[in-house]
């Protein structure tokens, strides 16, 4: 186990870490008088005040044992929040391995959820295909006087985040639509939600021709994944989740350049995110009803590939002129949204999708774009992110954007004007929700890390967004 809570020092540790804010440093009771006196002298000699990211290391003889003792500064207590505490702890522990005893000098900052998340985040590595595996891990015993719950939410969510990251990091030849569907069934049994899988014949009967148009050239066939969690049998309100499930995207006949294809296994980042949410609500036994739909497929090339100029008829009867086969995610989401509204009859929807490069042009790699037909819902989702190392920004949804995907040959086209690309995609999706309360999260930047973010410094899947959606559902008044 990488993380556990302790009430007293019960073991020998490789390092003893005390986290303190600026000002008087309250040394822990596990230090004897001589060690405390020496530590105070070292603090005074070095003029150490526990400024943000400041560290002071010393060797003490404590209770006849030689220990490595480190004090880490968080800076001004008034300027602290969950996000920067998380970052300071990550910076402190990221290069540590072995057994560490960690405690806060300030009781009011005692937060086992954040510590647990940081430890799991540091220990995660997708090294399945690397010969030399990571063999040294960080084990943190967290010294706290707080009552420890049976399930530490931050720790459980951190472990589920690793599942999300594994799903997204896995190579596309392994994480096929069928494999993703099988994983949904497996996770449903493990965490406690139902998973229904529909094959191509059932998808055809549903009239999901926009989705099937994208999938038709692929060797790996499409599967519609429907996950249901009943946390409140008395409630008639059902929260809907939709995740983009492109297990690989070549761009189709509008072929991507090689450099753009290298990370396209992450194009099912929305699916992985929402599967994580389903695991979390079931694990934490959230008293809500939640249904999740994923239209899983590949966008490939071949003699049967859909073409620019084709016209597809979506499940809701609207016709779509294909002007770019690389604008495929919105086609699969269109039918998934129609399905969850008309067949599952959900009362609201959140969808997550690695949908547009345009959102990264607007917001960079570290901010999720938020698009909605209900400002209050968007505000609550953004508020739910405050406890996490995640950033969201609401984008415009003016009806004037509809002109950008008008078609002379069909009800609409799938790829409109270059300008305002992320909103154009969101307005396209809005055509398929039948006025249901809805928020779209464009996670094209945030699902995958380039390594530049100081918290997501390891390249690959971040596991972002699922915690925010979980927190929103958990705290929802419906």
Secondary structure by P-SEA (a helix, b strand, c coil): ccccccccccccccbbbbbbccccccccccccaaaaaaaaaaaaaacccccccbbbbbcccccccccbbbbbbbcccccccaaaaaaaaaaaccccccbbbbbbcccccccaaaaaaaaaaaaccccccccccccbbbbbbccccccccccaaaaaaaaaaaaaaaaaacccccccaaaaaaaaaaaaaacbbbbbbbcaaaaaaacaaaaaaaaccccbbbbbbbbbbcccccccbbbbbbbbcccccccccccccccccccccccaaaaaaaaaaaaaaaaacccbbbbbbbbccccccccccccccbbbbccccbbbbbccccccaaaaaaaaaaaaacccccccbbbbccccccccccccccbbbbbcccaaaaaaaaaaaccccbbbbbbbbccccccccccccccccccccccaaaaaaaaaaacccccccbbbbbccccccccccccccccccccccaaaaaaaaaaaccc
